[in-house]
Amino acid sequence: MATWLSDLAARIMPRASTTTRAIEPATLRDASALSALHRASFHRGWGTGEFEQMLSERNILAHRLRLGGHMAGFIISRIAADEAEILSVAIDAKYRGRGLSRDLLRTHLGYLAGHGLKTVFLEVEENNRPARALYERAGFQTVGHRERYYKDAGGEQLNALVMKRDLS
């Protein structure tokens, strides 16, 4: 019985643990795939042109997470002086809850620290408990609050928390 269930689960559920995993810098060639993932993950997803613009800027650092040949996630930050702001993090819905965002965030923060950055900021929707837990486990602390910063698909305005982490 257990073997049958395991075989069924293997066929119907993507398995991040058995697929070759790579976290690597994103390039301009990734813009379309990053856009598709962002649009699937957020109410107001960014278009390919927006990603092309960001990825062509010198002060942007982006990483992609590939599972086999599939773009499974990304993280993108803007750098200014000795600080960075994480602009977005997305994981394909079928791979969420498997610790992939933790690995992606950890790798990205390592690169930021390696570039001499001292502080990282981000905004997260106040009610997004999984994202807040991810950031808190990674050492981010809430340092501010933005009223009505986001708007959901139904037009409701949602608050954001401003979070910060020191890298030094």
Secondary structure, DSSP 4 states (H G I P E B T S, - for coil): -HHHHHHHHHHHS--GGGS-EEEEE--GGGHHHHHHHHHHHSTTPPPHHHHHHHHTSTTEEEEEEEETTEEEEEEEEEEETTEEEEEEEEE-GGGTTSSHHHHHHHHHHHHHHHTT--EEEEEEETT-HHHHHHHHHTT-EEEEEEEEEEE-TTS-EEEEEEEEEE--
